[in-house]
Amino acid sequence: MIGRGENLYQLLHVEDLCNSIIIAAEHSDTQVVNTEFNIGAKEFSTMREDYQVVLDKAGFDRKIKKSPANLVIFALELLDVLNLSPLYPWVYKTATKDSFVAIDKAEKLLGFTPKYSNKEALLRNYQWYLDNRDSFEKSDGVTHRAPWSQGVLGLARHFF
């Protein structure tokens, strides 16, 4: 984990996003929906807590480990220059920051209620991975149907 993982980070399951769009598109009052809405999970906790649920489900009997954020970000920036980083700059530069929005406007005006918490969304995605990992084609990671190149992360994981 980049940093301590104590920051709050709200995710959004794609099904919840699609449902919010359908609700807005089918709403009878265009005046109500002709505005901006924040959409995200209603239930979320720290990154460490949310990610831990996937590790627990995987059965590795491991805990999320923290790291010195500034050092890791510096290393990832260097790796990015060398085209070896496993992450996009936006991902590693925001990984230690709180990121969440208020969804009460969408709840009140649209009647939108997210179906998935962060933990549920992560577990569903993990289960999808388990169900589909044998069908992944060897790829350079340019599509979302193929795993990304791990870069040096493939080597680093042997030490942690």
C-alpha positions in Angstrom: 0.0 0.0 0.0 1.3 3.4 -0.8 1.5 5.1 2.6 -0.5 4.0 5.6 -3.8 3.4 3.9 -5.7 5.4 6.5 -7.2 7.8 3.9 -10.9 7.5 3.0 -11.4 6.6 -0.7 -14.8 6.2 -2.2 -15.2 3.8 -5.1 -18.0 3.4 -7.6 -19.2 0.1 -9.0 -20.0 0.3 -12.7 -23.5 -1.1 -12.1 -24.3 1.8 -9.7 -23.0 4.3 -12.3 -25.2 2.8 -15.0 -28.2 2.7 -12.7 -27.7 6.4 -11.8 -27.6 7.3 -15.5 -30.8 5.3 -16.2 -32.6 6.9 -13.3 -31.6 10.4 -14.5 -32.5 9.6 -18.2 -35.9 8.2 -17.3 -36.8 10.9 -14.7 -40.0 12.6 -15.5 -38.8 16.1 -14.5 -36.0 17.4 -16.7 -35.6 20.5 -14.5 -34.6 18.2 -11.6 -32.1 16.2 -13.6 -30.6 19.1 -15.6 -27.8 19.5 -13.1 -24.7 17.7 -11.8 -24.8 14.8 -9.4 -22.1 13.1 -7.5 -22.3 9.3 -7.7 -20.3 6.9 -5.5 -20.5 4.2 -2.9 -22.5 5.2 0.2 -20.5 2.9 2.4 -16.7 3.1 2.3 -13.9 3.2 4.8 -10.1 3.5 4.7 -8.3 2.1 1.7 -6.6 -0.3 4.1 -9.9 -1.6 5.5 -11.5 -1.9 2.1 -8.6 -3.6 0.4 -8.1 -6.0 3.3 -11.5 -7.6 2.6 -10.1 -8.9 -0.7 -7.0 -10.2 0.9 -9.1 -12.0 3.5 -11.3 -13.5 0.8 -8.3 -14.7 -1.1 -7.3 -16.7 1.9 -3.6 -15.7 2.1 -3.7 -14.9 5.8 -1.9 -11.6 5.2 -2.4 -8.1 6.2 -2.1 -5.0 4.0 1.3 -3.5 4.6 2.0 0.2 4.8 5.0 1.9 3.1 6.7 5.3 3.2 4.5 7.2 0.8 7.1 9.9 -0.3 9.7 7.2 -1.0 7.3 5.0 -2.9 6.0 7.9 -5.0 9.5 9.0 -5.8 10.4 5.5 -6.9 7.3 5.2 -9.1 8.0 8.6 -10.7 11.5 7.3 -11.6 10.1 4.0 -12.8 7.6 6.0 -14.9 10.4 7.9 -16.6 11.9 4.5 -17.5 8.5 3.1 -18.7 8.6 0.5 -15.9 6.0 1.7 -13.5 3.0 -0.6 -12.9 0.8 2.4 -12.2 -0.3 5.6 -13.9 0.9 8.8 -12.3 -2.6 9.9 -11.4 -3.0 6.6 -9.4 0.1 6.8 -7.3 0.0 10.6 -6.8 -3.5 10.5 -5.3 -3.3 7.1 -3.5 -2.6 8.7 -0.1 -5.3 11.4 -0.3 -8.9 11.3 0.8 -11.2 11.1 -2.2 -15.0 11.0 -1.7 -18.1 12.9 -2.6 -21.4 13.6 -1.1 -24.2 11.7 -2.8 -27.1 13.1 -0.9 -28.2 15.3 -3.8 -28.6 12.2 -6.0 -30.3 10.3 -3.2 -32.8 13.2 -2.6 -33.6 14.4 -6.1 -33.2 11.2 -8.1 -34.0 8.6 -5.5 -30.6 7.0 -6.3 -29.3 4.5 -3.8 -26.0 2.8 -4.5 -26.2 -1.0 -4.5 -22.6 -1.7 -3.7 -20.3 -0.6 -0.9 -16.5 -0.3 -1.6 -16.0 -3.7 0.0 -18.8 -5.3 -2.0 -17.6 -3.8 -5.3 -14.0 -5.0 -4.6 -15.2 -8.5 -3.8 -17.4 -8.7 -6.9 -14.4 -7.6 -9.0 -12.2 -10.1 -7.4 -14.7 -12.8 -8.0 -15.0 -11.7 -11.7 -11.2 -12.1 -11.9 -11.3 -15.6 -10.4 -14.1 -16.6 -12.8 -12.3 -15.2 -15.9 -8.6 -15.4 -15.3 -8.2 -18.5 -17.5 -9.7 -16.6 -20.5 -7.2 -13.7 -20.4 -5.1 -13.4 -23.5 -1.5 -12.6 -23.3 -1.5 -8.8 -23.9 0.5 -5.7 -23.2 -2.3 -4.5 -20.9 -3.9 -2.1 -23.4 -7.5 -3.3 -22.7 -9.4 -3.9 -19.6 -9.9 -7.5 -20.5 -6.2 -8.3 -20.1 -4.0 -7.9 -17.0 -1.7 -4.9 -17.0 2.0 -5.3 -17.2 3.3 -5.4 -13.7 6.6 -3.7 -14.5 8.9 -4.0 -11.6 6.0 -4.8 -9.3 6.3 -8.4 -10.6 9.8 -8.5 -9.0 8.9 -6.5 -5.9 6.1 -8.8 -4.9 8.6 -11.6 -4.2 10.1 -9.5 -1.4 6.8 -8.5 0.3 
